[in-house]
């Protein structure tokens, strides 16, 4: 087992290692997904969020063993980069990797559990969510700052931004599910719009986001809207085509 523990948590190395060694039999289940499982644990008074990444297929066992960083390692390293850039994400605690001489087995990423008031998904699914437009505009400003700092969060989708209500109409934003991310010295207009296309299928939300982004970026609002809406519509069409094909294949298997 390979493990890396954040300096501020090194004094709790024994407890953290015990969490991973007993992951399957202890802890509180938080998410039980098809690909990954998340549990929470008490770590000396704080709540640790532990994400267990699925054991990869045979090919990926070799790829992750010799050629590519594990999802847990990337999550840990990217979290630290985000914090260095002043971008919100839950505090990273550690990552663990299991492998043998020939193959990668599994990995775990540990961070502090962050209790949020909502995710971006609520803005998509609940049009009359309290303070909806204000939150959406502040989220757009947050996304603009990501782009200005060269952060391309390639999984910038509705469930991956946690939002905390700070009071007085102010909100804080925190990125999660961090293993897919690129960093650039500069992000051009096309890449910025590409990065926003997965967030919402709703034209009225794209219009508000375009209006707010235009206040911060040297492009006309109508141009931002036209490009972003086209990318959004193309993404949605592709998404639903893939889902329809998958549904047909599953039907034929029965």
Secondary structure, 3 states (H helix, E strand, C coil): CEEEECHHHHHHHHHHHHHHHCCCCCCEEEEECCCEEEEEEEECCEEEEEEEECCCCHHHHHHHHHCCCCHHHHHHHHHHHHHHCCCCECCEEEEEEEECCCCEEEEEEEEECCCCCEEHHHHHHCCCCCCHHHHHHHHHHHHHHHHHCCEEECCCCHHHEEEEEEECCEEEEEECCCCCEEECCCCCHHHHHHHHCCCCCCHHHHHHHHHHHHHHCCCCHHHHHHHHHHHHHHHHHHHHHHHHHHHHHHHHHC
